[in-house]
Structure formats: structure tokens, C-alpha cells
């Protein structure tokens, strides 16, 4: 059975930085090919990609992931019915979200006890874990809650109303939910399987973390004995990273559903989502210690492949760590230029593949023949069109 798979491969050099640290503040690493590599977790880059969507998509195409889901829906209820108090809206929202998702929405005991000790008002109820709702799901649940505002508990006991609540929570998924999925522990029937997979980024070479000893001077210290107002250390490394992500386009289309707006083609939501993902993933950067290191780089190489079989990562090109002579990028490009056709030829994966490549500088010259040369804006536009075309022809 033919599939539509989007593979994104990125080479990006990052100077001294601490993009993604562990619980001790140390940059994350992993052993691959027998040596320790710099690593940036998939979750870190997923979040950076999601944050990039804010500048690429309409807010109505996005979702919010929060424990304070009752307040999220309540804010919309108040917008629709300004005569309701915030407390009334929160009560309506909590009951509606609880029925729609199967998750308990209640005041955390720790917060309730703290508020009681201080003589403060009881805080708003929350879900026990992060809840992911699209803007349209939030709006739909708010509208449903207002239908039952006279007695929300009795209203939602009705079989039809309960089914409608669940249907609202399981339709009109936002782009970020459709791409990265949603798990509702107490309501598996409204879980969403992720269409996108993001690998942990790793360096193409061995890495040793370093430590920067720093001091901060007290500007008003006029004592005769000089000294720092604060001293400390921060760990960092620098690396040329191989980044990889794959999108199951068929799953993404299923998650999004057909055209969300009556005035647009059925494939338009899919095209928007794919284009936002490619641009967001390529250009985003986790912000760990960004103010300390200012490591604002863009990728040197972006290779996108649209294929009709299964995802294929090319990380194997770097199983043998690259040894530095005049940097790592040129050799990394040569490794990819050799490895990609070998893998695709050996597994018969070279057919039914569209390939685009964005290259920066002469060090990437080895990849000149690997695909259609484009700029990133051209890549985003052409990939979106190709995805829509494949979906129409394969429908």
C-alpha cells in the first residue's frame, strides 16, 4: 500500500552552547558509534517547533497544552457570556472538560491546603496532567457548557449531550495536536496518534563538555578589597548536529480531517500544516542558555525527501565519528552524499521520491547533485504543493 512520507534531514553547526541540559545543568549527550556525542532531545526540538508555529499559522489552527484547562475554557465562556462570573465559568468549564475527556478536573490538594493556610480563595481546578486542546475544541466545549449553564451536571448526564462533548474533544484537531499527538490517560478514546516523529539530534563527531568559570561584578562595591559579587560555572559544548524528522502525511491528513473551512480545498489544512512543520522544524532552535551563549545559527544543509514507502533516517552516515581537520561540515556533507544513494539503491528506495536540498557555502558542495537546489522559502512552497498533489492523486 502506497504511503506519503516526508523526511527532513538537517546539518547545523552550533558554537559554544547549552541547548538542552539535564538535571545537573550539563548539556545532554549520548554514546553512538562508540563515542560520546552532543545530543539535543526530541522533546526540546518539538517544543521549539511548536513555538515557531505562532508566527506561521493562524491562532485558530493551534492548540494549548496545560493543566489549567478549566481556566482556558472558562476564559472563552466569559467571552461568549460576559454576564457570568469567572467562578461560574470555571465551574461550567471543569464539568464539561471532565465529561469530554474522562479526566478528573479538581483543585490540587497541595494548592488547596496552601490557600487555606493563607486564608485565600480556593484556586481553580486543574487536570492531573497536561491537557492538549485545539482552539476550536476550546470554543466548542465553551459553547456546549453554556447550553447547560442552568444545571451543567444534569445537562451532561444526557446521553446525547455527553456524546456531543466527547465529539467536540475528538474533532477539529489543531496542527500541533495532529502533528505531535495527544495522550489522555483517562480517555484513551480521544487519544491522537502523532503524525510526526522527531529524532534526538546528535553531533556527527565526538564531543567533550567544557566548563566556563564566570564572575559577576557588584557595580556598587567600593570596598578597598576587590572581589566578585557572584561566581559560578556553566557547562557547554559545540557541535555539528545531524537532525532528523519524519511526517506520516496520511496520518496527518486523517488527524486534521477534511477542509476546516468551507471556502478552501480539502487538502488546504494539510498543505498549511506540512509547510509550517518544515519551516518551523528547520528554523527553530531550543532556547536553553540562549542569553548566555547567543548561539543563533541556521542550518548549513536541509534535505527534504517526499517518498511513497517508509521513513528513512541517514544517521548511519555518521556511525563512524568524523575527525576534525578543517571542521566537520565538509566531511559530513561528503558522508551524506555517499550514504544516501547507497542506502536508497540497496533497498530500492530511490523510486517515487522527490528531493529538495538547501545548501549554504562551498563546504556543502558535495551535496550539489543530491536533489533540486532551492532556497528555504522555495522548498516550503514546493513541498506543500507536492504533498497536496500526491494526496489528490492518491485519494
N, C-alpha and C positions, 0 to 999 in steps of 0.2 A: 504494500500500500504506500503510495507516494505521500511524503510529508513536505512541509516547508519549514526549514530550519535556518536561522540566522546565526552565524558565528562572527564574533568580534574579537580580533587579536590586536593587542597594543604593546608597543615598546615605548617605555617612558623612563627617562633618566631624572632622578630626583637627587639634588645636592644634600648636604647635611640636613637631617630632618628627623622627626619622630612622629610619623603619620598616624601610627596606631600602636598604642602601648599596652602592656599587660598590667596586672595589679600592682607591680612594683615600680611602674613608670618606665620600664625598659622596652625599647622597640621590639615588636614581635618578630620571631624568627621561626624557621623550620629547617629540618635536615632533608635535603633532596640531592640525589647523586652522591651521597656520602659526605657532603659538606654542609655547613650551616649557611642558610640564605636569609636575606631580609624578607619579611613577609608582611603583607597588609591583608587583614582578614576580609572575607567576602562581605560580612555584615557592615564593616566600615565603608566599603565602596558602594554597597547597596544604599546605605543611608545618604552618602554624598550624592548618589544619582537621584534619589528621591527628592533631595533638597534642590537639586538643579531643575527639577520639573516645574518648580514655582515660576521660573522665568520662561518656560517653554510651552506651558499648557494653561488653558482656562481653569480657574479655581473649581469650576463645576465638574471638571474631569479628574479631580484629585480627591484623595481621602485624608482622614486624620486618624492617627493611631494613638490612643490614650486610654488611661484608666478612668479618666474623668468624663466618661462618655455620657453620663446623665446630664452634666452641665453643658456638654456640647449640643445635645438635642434640645435641652431646655432653652438655650440661647435662641435657637430657631423658633421654638414655641412662642417665646416672648415677642419675637419679631412679627409673627403671624397674629398674635393676640396680645396686644400691649396692655389690655386690662388685667391680665393675670400677673400675680406677683412672681418674683423669682422662685420663691419656695414652692408655690403651687406648680409652676412649670417644671421644677426639678422632680417633684413627686410624680407628675404625669410621665415625664421622660423616663424615670427609673423603672416604673412599672412596665412601660411599653417596651423598652430595650430588653428588660428581663424576659418578657414573653417572646419577643422576636428572636433572641439569641440563645435562650435557655441558660444564660449566665446569671448568677446572683449579683444584684446591684445593691450594695449596702454600705453603711458607713464603716470604714475600717476601725476595729476596736481600739487600736493604738491612738488614732486621731481623736476618736470619741472620748477616750479617757483623758487625753491631754486637754481637750477643750473643756471638759467638765471640771478639771482641777483649776483651770484658769477662770472659770465662770463665764466662758464664752459660749456662743451659739454652736450647736452641733454642726459639724461640717457636712458638706454634700456627700451623698453616697457615691461609691466607685465600684468598678468591676475588680475582680481579684487579679486580673492580668490585663495586659494591653489589648484593647479592642480596636479593630480597624473598620471604620465605616466610611463609605464614599459620601460626597456632598449630597448626592441625590438620595442615598439611603437615609442620611440625617434628615433631609427635608421630608421624605416620605413618612418616616416614623413620627416626626413632629406633627404632620397633618393628621395622621391616624390618632395620635394621642388627643388632639383637640376634638376629634369626633366623639371620644368617650370622656370628655372632661367632666361631665356630671357625676359619673361613677366609673372611674377607669378600671377598677378591678372587675366589676360585673361586666363591663363592656368587653374586656379581653377574655372573659370566660366563654363568650360566644364562640362556637367552633369556626364560624366564618371570619370573625374579626381576628382570631388567633392565627388562622391560616394566612390572612392578609398581612399580618405583622411579620410572619416568617418570610413571606414572599417579598416584602419590601427589603428585608435584610439580605436577600439572596438574589437580587436583580440589580441592574444598573450599577455594576461594579466600576469603580474608578480605575484609571490607568495603572496607578501604583498597586492597587489590590490585584488587578488582573495579571500584572507582571510578576509581583513578588509573593502573591498568595496571602491567604488568611487562615489561621488556625483558631477555632473557637473550641476550647477543651470541653465545654459543657453542651455544645451544639454542633456536633460533627456534621449534621446535615446541611449546615450553611458554610462549611469549610470551602476554601477556594485553593485548588492546586496551582502552584506557581507556574507561570509560563517561562520565566527567565531563570537561568542558573548563572551565578557569578562565582568564578573560582577565586581562591586566595591568590593574590598577586605575589610572585616570588622573584627574587633577583636572579639574573642569568649567570651569576658568579658568586663565589664565596664572600661572606661578609663577617666582619667582626665589629660589634658595637663599640663605640667610643664614649668617653665621658667628658663633658665640658664643666670645668670648675668656674663658677661665676661669683661676682661680688656686686652688691648694690650699695652705693654711697648715700649716706644721710646728708641731704643738701644743707641742713641747718646745724650740722655738727661743727662747732667752733672750738672744740677742746684741743688742747695742745697735742694730745696723743691721737694721731690719726688712726683710722680703722674703718672697716666696712660696717654699714648698718645691717647687712644681711649677707650671708654666704650660702652657697648651695651647689649642687651638681645636677646636670640634666644629661641623660644618655641620648645618643643619636647614632645614625649611620647614614650612608649614602649608597645609592644603588641604581642600576639599570634594571627596571622591572619588566617582566612579561605578565601582561594582564589578559584575561580571557573571560568572555561571557557568551552564553548561547540563549536564544529565544526560540521556543516552540511556537511558531506563528499560528498554527492551527489551534493550539490550546489557548493562545492569547485571544484569537477571534471568538472562540467559544466563551471565554470568560467575559469578554466585553459585550457579547451579544450583537445583534444587528444594529444598524444605524440608530444612534441615540437621539438623533434629531430628524424630524420628518423631512427637512429640506436638504438632506445630504445623502450621498450614495451609501449603500450598506457597508462598503469597505472603508469609508472615511475614518471612523473611530480607530480601526486597525492601523491605517496609514499614519494617523497622528501619533498613536502610541509607539509604533516602531521608530518613527523619526525622533520622537522625544527620548526614547531609550538610547538610541545610538548616540545622539548628540550629548545627552546627559551623562552617559557612562564614559564617553571618550574625554569630555572636557572637565568632568568633576574631579575633585581632589579632597580626600579626607582632611579635616582641619586640625588634627592633633598638633599642638605646639606650633601652629602656623605663625603666630605673632613672634615667637622666639626665633624661628628659622627663615621665615619668608620664602619658603620653597615653592614658589608659584611657577611650576613648569607646565608645558603642554607636551603631549606625546610627539615623539620623533617619527613614529610609524603607526598607521592604523590600517589593518587589513580586514575587510568585511567580506564574508562569503555567504551567499544565499544558495542553499543546496536542497535536494529533494530526498535526503536519506536521514542520517543521524548526525548529532553534533560531533565535531572533531576538534579537540584541543591539540595545539602544536607544542605543548610544553616539553615534549620529548626531545625537541631540538636542543634543549639546554640541560639534559640529564648529566652530561659531562660539563662541569663548570668552566666558563670561559676564563682564561688567564689574561690579565691586563698587559698590554704592550703600549698601545696609544689609546686607551679607553676600551670600553666594552661594546659600544653600539655597532661599529662596523662589523665586528665578528658575529654579533647577534643577528644582524641582517643577513650575513652570509650563511649562517646556520639555518635560518628560516628559508632562505632561497633554495637551499639544497634539500631540506627536510620536507617541505610542503609537497613538491611534485613526487617525491619518493613515496610518501605515505598515500597520496591520492592515487598514484599509479598501482601500488601494491594491492590496494583494497578496491580498485575500480571505482573510486570516489571522485574522479575528475569529470564525469559526465553530469549534465544537468546542474552545473554550478555557475553562478555569476560571481565575479570577483572584482572588488574595487580596492585601490590602495592609495593612501595619503602618505607622502614622504616629505621629510624636511631635511635639506642639506645633502652634501655629497657623500657623507658616510653611509647613507641609506641606498646608494646606487645599486647594490647587488639585488635589490628588490624591484628594479625598474621593470622587469618583464613579468611580474607575478600577477598582474591584473590591470584593469583600466585605471590609469592615473587620473586622480581627481583632487579637488580641494575638499575640505570637510563639508562646506555648505552644499557642494555638488553631490557629494556622497550621500548626505542625508536625503536630499531631494530624489536622487535616482533610486536609492534603496526603498524609499516609501512607495514610489511608482511601481517598482518591480514586485514588491510584496503584494500590492493591490492587484496587479496584473495576474500574478500566479494564483491568487485566491479566486479571482473571477473565472479564470480558465479551468481551475480545478474544482469549482463548485458543482 
